[in-house]
């Protein structure tokens, strides 16, 4: 029985070889195996490449984030140190406000007020004006925009008007900051260069603004031309 089965298998193999079916089947299995291995290798290479690219992107993003954070901290320190030294030279109290975000705006306005007083001129309460304006822009504006989003979903016609008003408020704040910077800078130089630097400081962003204040903090004030100068002369005469 076993011999008969063996002979039958041999006969079948011989027939398959003679007809070429066995060779065709072998070639087919070989091709499928090679293609499968190739496909697996391609998938592995693609996966490794994707992971490498993703890793490079993540590393680049991490480095960029660190650079941005470090730059922000450096500019924050430069700005605070510069304004604190300016306030000290001009005799403005509460210099610690230079290190507090919204307190910084108040101290900047207070220095602008002191500049006018040093030169015998009337001035507005720029400290309070800048404080409330920046508070409104920083805290109130998001709340207002959220409320307006709901309204604008019903009345989309008002969208352009609201956008225009928001842009106007930002421009007004920049103008006030520029004016206060001009008041401070002209305590160190002539009015025209002070005006140019004030415009650049207001428009060019935090970095330029911080560097300007830091440099000004280490410069010497010009002599006062108003009440403070007169008071100083009287004090000298009295002595």
Secondary structure, 3 states (H helix, E strand, C coil): CHHHHHHHHHHHHHHHHHHCHHHHHHHHHHHHHHHHHHHHHHHHHHHHHHHHHHHHHHHHHHHHHHHHHHHHHHHHHHHHHHHHHHHHHHCCCCHHHHHCHHHHHHHHHHHHHHHHHHCCCCCCCHHHHHHHHHHHHHHHHHHHHHHHHHHHHHCHHHHHHHHHHHHHHHHHHHHHHHHHHHHHHCCCCCHHHHHHHHHHHHHCCHHHHHHHHHHHHCCCCCCCCCHHHHHHHHHHHHC
